[in-house]
Amino acid sequence: MDVSGIRGLFPGLKDTIYLNTATMCVGCSPAVRAYRRALERWSAGQFDWMEAEQAGEDARGMFAEIIGATAADIAVVPAVSTAAGIVAANMPPASTGENIVVPENEFASNYFPWLLLRERGYDVRTVPAEEDVVTAAALGRAADGGTRLIAVSAVHPVTGYRADLAAIGRIAAGSGAWFFVDACQAAGAVPLNVLRDGVDFLATASHKFLLGSRGMGYLYVRRGLTDQLRPIVPGWKAARLPFESFVGPDMELSPTSSKLDASLAWFPALADQAALAVLRRFGIGAVLERNAALVRHLQNALEAEGVNFRSFPERHRSTIISVPVSDPDAVMARLRGANVMVSVRAGRIRLACHFYNLEEEITRAAELIAGR
């Protein structure tokens, strides 16, 4: 990849070492321009909402390409919690022995909606983590013939552990359960293929590795399940022909996953259209290859500095590495002083690479964590 071409799209990185994409990405120039243009046209009374709606459709299609799906399989939603809420709300009252299986250390957006299903009679089985990790095997031991849903993060937001989605998909299929994946730390960061891995639902927000902004997200629904789902907050975008469905008296829902759409956030949609086009321009395969190379460089740099961290086998490796330190506040102060942006999660320094990072930046961050 042309690294100089990449960096030219992220001028804000000139004086900043940004290893915090797991929290929020750095805004790329095309997305920033889309926002500025929208603001200018809005303030002049010339904002074109139809253009924004088309941007949402373009973004739907580009996201589908990244996960191996089609646009018809994708609903546009604002967040993972919205997506999980839609799926949870579509689960009927439980019969005797029916249960939900979810790791106990899941992020709240992929945890709270399932816990609430206790009110419908489900036994929510929270699987304990062993050394911070819940494996496919552990989920398999918790699942049985009464399991109706298994929910996991494709990449854990604290540890960076990358789940074996294919193995979990087989477990879900064997139980007759729905398989829900939170891909917030995976989409745009590591390879995803919903068809290969037997995923029923996959949800993500766009403001991390997809280069978008807060307020846009996506929900994949496996073809064949769409007809079983009812929209929870249906608006005009849920219609078969949205632009002909502003008023009643009839309601004809879309036959595709768009029937689950939330009303589109116009400014974020314009930014997403521009941001996802950046990933398409470079090629998602090339982006993911560079991400993997940068993480290997980060591991090597930390090892060279004698910094301890949890290293996973390659198949479980993501773009996130968390480093336990004795004094997180002191380390964070040292990093901020050098304009290195990272985050603290569970008392650990969390570093997250993306394709716009440079090897020398990563080396310097490792040195600073080591105290040099």
VOLUMRO-502249 format. One record per residue: residue in three letters; x, y, z of N, C-alpha, C in turn. Coordinates in steps of 0.05 Angstrom, whole numbers, plus 5000, padded with zeros to 4 digits. Layout:
BEGIN
alaXYZXYZXYZ...
***
This chain:
BEGIN
met501749765000500050005000501850255000asp500750464988502150724988501650865014val503550845032503150955059502851255058ser504451385041504151675039501451755029gly500251595011497551655002495551625024ile495951425041494151385064494351625083arg496851695090497251915109496152185099gly496252215073495252465062492252505067leu490852285072487952305078487352355108phe489452355124489152395153491152605163pro490752855154492653075161492853125191gly490753045206490853085235492952915249leu494052715235496052535247498852645245lys499152885233501852985229503552995254asp502253085276503753125301502652945324thr501052745316499852575336500252275330ile501052125350501151835347498551725358tyr496851635340494151555347493751255347leu493651145371493250855374490750805391asn488650945383486150935399483750895381thr484050765358481850715340479750535352ala480450375372478450205386476450375401thr477050635406475150815418473650975396met475251095378474151255356476351295336cys475651285310477651325290478451615287val480551665272481251945264479652015239gly478552245239476952325216478652355191cys477852225169479252255144478252505129ser479952605112479252855097476652835082pro476052615067473552605053471052615071ala471252495094468952495113468652775125val470952895132470853175143469653365123arg470453335097469353515077466353465074ala465553215076462653165074461053305096tyr462153305120460853445142460853745137arg463053855129463254145125461254235103arg461154075081459354145060456454125070ala455853925085453153905096452454135114leu454254215131453854445149453354705133glu455054745113454754985096452054995082arg451254765071448754765056446354785076trp446654665099444554685120444154975128ser446455105134446255385144445255575122ala445555495097444555665075441755585066gly440555395080437855305073437755145047gln440055015040440254865015440954575019phe440554475044441254195049439454015033asp440653815020439153625003438953355018trp436653315030436353065046436152825028met435352855004435252624985438152524979glu439952714977442752644973443852484997ala442952575021443752435045442652155046glu440052125037438851855037440351675017gln441151774995442751614976445451544988ala446651725003449151665017448851425035gly446551415049445951195067445750935051glu444550935028444350695011447050605001asp448750804993451450734984453050605007ala452750725031454250615054453250335061arg450650285059449550025064450949815046gly451149885020452349695001455349655006met456749865013459649845017460249685043phe458649725063458949565088458449265082ala456349215066455748935060458148795047glu459548935029461848815016464048735036ile464348895057466448845077466048585092ile463448515096462948275113462048035096gly462048065069461347845052458347805049ala456848025050453948015048453048175024thr450448225022449348405001447748625015ala447248835000445849065012443148985023ala441748795010439148705019439148585047asp441548495056441748365082442248565104ile442548825098443549015118441349215125ala440949255151439349475162441249695172val440449935169441950165179440850245206val442450225226441650285254443750465267pro443150605288445150785300447350655316ala446850415327448750295346448350005349val450249865361450049575367447749525386ser447449705406445349665426442549665412thr442249835392439749835377439249575363ala441449475350441249225335440548995354ala441948975377441448765396438648785407gly437749035412435049075422432948975402ile433349015376431448925356431348615357val433648485358433648195359432348095385ala433148215407432048125433428948155434ala428048375423425148425423423648235406asn424948105387423647905370423747625381met424847585405424847325417422347285433pro420847065428418347025442418746945471pro416746935487417046845514418146555514ala419846505534421346255534419546025543ser420145795531419045545541420945425562thr420145225576421745105597424445015585gly426645095598429245015590430645185569glu429145385558430445545538432245755550asn434545805537436645965549438146125528ile439546325539441346495523444146455534val446246445516448946405524450646645515val451946775534453547015529455847015548pro458247105539460547135558459947335580glu460947285603460347465626461847735623asn463947745606465447985603464948135577glu462448095566461648235542461248535547phe461748695527461048975528458049015532ala457349225547454549255555452549245532ser453249365509451349375487450649095477asn452448905481451948625473451548445498tyr450548565519450148425544447448495557phe447048755561444548835574442048745559pro441848765532439448685519438748385524trp440748225527440247935532439547885561leu440748035580440048005608437048065612leu436048255598433248335601431348105592leu432347915577430647695569429947505592arg431347545615430447395638427547445645glu426647695638423847765644421947605626arg422947485605421247325587421647025593gly423046965615423246695623425746545614tyr427546685600430046555591432046525614asp433346305614435746265631438046385617val439046615626441346745613443846635626arg445346475611447746345620450146515613thr451246645634453646815629456146645634val457646605613459946415614462346555626pro463546445647465846575660468246575641ala469846795644472346815629474546665643glu476246535628478646405639481046565629glu482446695647484646875639483747075619asp481447195625480147415610478947325583val478947075578478046975551475746775555val473646805538471546605536471846475509thr472646225508473146085483470645965471ala470845875446468645735433467945485449ala469945345459469445095474467845155499ala468445375513466945445537464045515531leu463645655509460945705500459445455493gly460945265481459645015473458844855497arg460344865519459644715543457144835556ala456745095552454345225564451845185547ala452245135522449845105504448744825504asp446144805499444844545497442544575478gly440844375477438544375459436544585464gly436644715488434744925494435945205489thr438345225479439645475474438345605449arg437445855452436045995431437746225419leu439746315433441546515422444246505436ile446346535420449046565430450146835420ala451047005438452047265430454947295439val456647405421459447445427460447695413ser462747795422464247995406466147855388ala466247945363468247835344471047885355val471448125366473948195379473248325406his474448215427473848325453474948605456pro473448795467474349075467476549135487val476948955506479149005526481548845520thr481248585516483548405512484448395483gly482748455464483448425436483248135426tyr482147955443481947675435479847655412arg480747525391479047485367477647215369ala475047215369473546965373473646795348asp473346535352473146345330470246335322leu469446515304466646545297465546295283ala467246175266466245935252465545705272ala467245675292466745465312464245525328ile463945775336461545855351459045835333gly459345895308457045865289456145575288arg458045395288457245105287455845025313ile456745135335455445075361452545175361ala452245425351449545535350447745375332ala448745295309447145135290446444865302gly448244745317447644495330445544505351ser445244745363443244785384440644895372gly440644975347438345105335438045395345ala440345515353440345785365441045995344trp440046235348441046465333443846535343phe445446635324448246715330448547005324phe449047165345449247455344452147535349val453247705331456047795334456148095335asp457548195356458248475358460948515344ala460948655322463348685306464548965308cys464049115329464949385331468049405329gln469449215341472449225341473549045319ala471848945301472748765280472248865252ala469948995247469249085220471249295212gly472649245190474749425180477449385193ala477549205212480049155227481148875220val479448675220480248395215478348275195pro479048055182477247935162474547835175leu472447885160469747785169468347665144asn466947445149465347325127462947195141val460747325140458347225155457346965144leu457546925117456546675106458346445113arg460946485112462846265119462546185148asp462046375165462046325194459346255205gly457246245189454646175199453446375218val453946635213452946845230450046905222asp448246935242445547005237445147305237phe446447435257446247725260449047835266leu449748055253452348185259451748485259ala452748615281452148895284454749045290thr454849295281457149465287456349755285ala457849915299457750205295460050275276ser459850505264461750575242464050755252his464050845277465951055285468650945294lys469150685289471750575297473350515271phe473750265265475450185243474150225215leu471650295214470350355189470650645181leu471950805198472651085192470351275192gly468051185201465651365202465451515228ser463051615233462651785257460351675273arg460151765298458051665316455251725304gly453551525306450751565297450051395274met451951265261451451075240452450795248gly450850595241451650315246450050135228tyr450549875230449449685211448749425225leu446549305216445749045226445348855202tyr447048645201446648435181444648235192val442848145175440947935181441147715160arg441647475169441847255150439247225134arg439647195108437347155091435746905099gly433246935101431546715112430446785139leu431846955154430947045180429347305178thr429747455157428447715155425447705158asp424247505145421347485147420347425175gln422147315192421347245219421447485238leu422647705230423047935247421048155242arg420148275264418448505263420048755270pro419648975255420949225263419949315291ile421749425307420949505334420149805334val421449965318420650245316420350315286pro418450195272418250235243417450525236gly418950635218418350905207418050875177trp418251095163417751095134419950935120lys422350915131424550775118424050465119ala422250375135421650085137419849995114ala418950175098416950105077418349975053arg416749825038417649715013418549934994leu416950144992417550384975417550624993pro419750685006419850905026418851175016phe419751244991419051514982416151534973glu414751314974411851324968410251254993ser411551265016410251175041410451375063phe410251625056410451835077407951835095val405651765084403151775099401651515095gly399651465112397951225111396051235087pro394051065087393150895109394550615110asp395850535088396950265087399850255097met400650015105403449965112404349715098glu406349745081407449515067410449515072leu411349325089414149325097416049225075ser418449315076420549225057420948925061pro421348775039422048495041424948435048thr426548645049429348615056429848715085ser432348695094433048775121432549075126ser432149235105431649515109429049565124lys427349365127424949405143425549455172leu428049395180428949445208430449705210asp430649865189432150115189431050305210ala432850445223432050685238432150925219ser430851145226430951375210433951465207leu434751535183437551575178438551845190ala440951825202442352075211443752185187trp442752405176443652495150446652575149phe447552735168450352825167452252585170pro451852405190453552175192453451995168ala451151975154450951815130452651925108leu452752185105454452305085457452245091ala458152265117460852205125461551915121asp459651735126460151445122460551375093gln458951505076459251455047462151525039ala463151755048465851835041467951655054ala467551585079469551425094469751145083leu467551015078467550735067468750735039ala468450955024469650964998472750975000val473751075022476651065026477650775029leu476250615045476950335048476650185022arg474650255007474250124981476450204962arg477350454963479450544945482050384949phe482850344974485250194979484849894977gly482349814981481749524980481749415009ile479549305017479349215045481348995050gly481948825031483948625035486648735041ala487448945026490049075031490049215059val487849335066487649465092488049265114leu486749035112486848835133489748715135glu491048675112493748575112495648775126arg495249035120496949235134496349235164asn493849215171493249205200494648975213ala494648735201495948505213498948555215ala500148675195503048735196503648935218leu501949135222502449335243502249215270val500349035274500148905301502548725306arg503548585286505948435290508248615298his508448845285510549035292510249135320leu507749185329507249275356508149055376gln507448815371508248595389511348575390asn512648595368515548585367516748815382ala515649055379516649285393516349265423leu514049175432513649135461515548925472glu515848705457517748495466520548595468ala521348765448524048875448524549055472glu522449175482522649355505522249215532gly521748955531521348795555518648845568val516748935552514048995563512348745562asn511148675584509448435585506648505575phe505548315559502848345549501848065542arg499148045539497947795531498147755501ser499547555492499847495464498147255457phe496447285436494747075427495846945402pro495146695396495846575371494746745348glu495946725325495146895302492146885296arg490946645298488046625291486246775311his487346835334485846975354486847265358arg488547355340489747625343488047825328ser487948065340486448285327488348525324thr487148755322488848995321489249125349ile488148995369488249105397490148945414ile491849085428493548965449493249125474ser492748985496492549115523494949045540val496049245552498549215568498049275597pro498249075614497949135643500349285653val499849495669501949665680501349715709ser503449765725503049805754501750075760asp502350275744501250545749500150655723pro497650585716496550685691496550985688asp496051135710495951425708498651535700ala500751435711503451535704504151465675val503451225667504051155639502451325620met499951365626498251535609499251825608ala500151925630501252195630503752215612arg505352015613507852005596507051995567leu505051835560504251805532502852065523arg501152185539499852435531501952655527gly503952655544506052855541507552845515ala507552605503508852565477506752565454asn504352645461502052655442501452385430val501552185447500751915439497951855451met496051805433493351765442492751465444val492151375468491351095474489051115494ser488150895505486150895526486750695548val485350715570485650525592483050375594arg483250105594481049935599481749715619ala480149695639480549495660483349525672gly484349765675486949815687489349755669arg488749715643490849655624491049875603ile493349915592493750095569492849945544arg490850045531489849925507490850065482leu492249925465493250035440491749905417ala490950055397489549955374490650065349cys491849895332492949975307490849995285his491250175266489750165242491550235219phe490650205194492350215171493750485168tyr492650695181493950965178496251005197asn496850815215499150835232501750775218leu503950875229506650835219508150655238glu510050495227511650315243513250465264glu514350695256516050845274514450965297glu511951025292510151125314509750905334ile509250665324508750435342511150375359thr513550395346516050345361516250545384arg515750805378515951015398513950975421ala511550885415509550835436510550615454ala511650405443512750185460514950285478glu516650455468518850565484517750725507leu515750885502514551055523513150885544ile511850675536510550495556512750375574ala515050315562517250195577518650405595gly518050655591519350865607521651005595arg522050965568524251095554523251345539
***
